[in-house]
Amino acid sequence: MTAVDPERRMLHILVEAVEAVIDGHNPIDFLQRFSGRCTELLEVAAAGVMLADEHDELQIIAASDEYIRLLELSALQHQQGPWVVCYHTSRALLNIDLTSPGDVAAGASFAEAAGRAGIAVTHALPLRLHDEAVGVLNLFHTQPGPLSALDARMAQALADLAAIATLQQRTPEYNHGDITQPRIALHSRMLIERAMGILAERWHTTPDTAFGHLRAYARAHRLRLTDLARQVVDGTADIDAIHPS
């Protein structure tokens, strides 16, 4: 199979973002696919996206795999990880060596957990709107070494693209301090996670697998992911039909 060049991959992500904006996308579905695309384009082991809620606190919205989501959740509970600083300063923090005492002095427990997961280096890039962060894109490497200057620029461009695509649905009264889409996205995420838990328990599988089936069924039947998740939660969905035979 011929390798796909970075320019073509970047174009693919851009097309997906434009389609998402035009189609009135579900932000969770887009950001979930987006996090996976980041791992392909930037050749990192994993990626995650966080958005700030109405209390100015970061919440996990999407991740390329379930373990990274749990790692981020644990770090947020202890207000650790470079993304906390990245969000509050609106500045990228790159090449955080999780084996270096100097780099992880303020987040030792996060560094230990990341080390157990095989993560050696992490990067945090702000999702920016008018130079103010509304969230963070997190990247994780299993191998030591810095992010190249080109990849760093590409990563920030991806983070800004995610911000634009996610925040495109705004109220007519939108202003700089009245961003409603992150709240919609966070509510959707909570609903989808509840549905994932129900399906995972029903099928005796992992949340990642449950999410994959949920998303595939929604796409095949032209349903919004959030609407399908709501049906699962309220008991009106045909759960057996969602799981492939």
PEPEKA-V74209 format. One record per helix or strand of 3 or more residues. SS is the DSSP state (2 for helix, 1 for strand). FROM is the first residue (numbers start at 1). LEN is the number of residues. If there is no record, write none. Layout:
BEGIN
SS:FROM:LEN
SS:FROM:LEN
END
This chain:
BEGIN
2:6:17
2:27:16
1:46:7
1:58:6
2:66:12
2:82:8
1:93:5
2:108:9
1:121:9
1:132:10
2:149:19
2:181:23
2:207:14
2:225:10
2:239:4
END
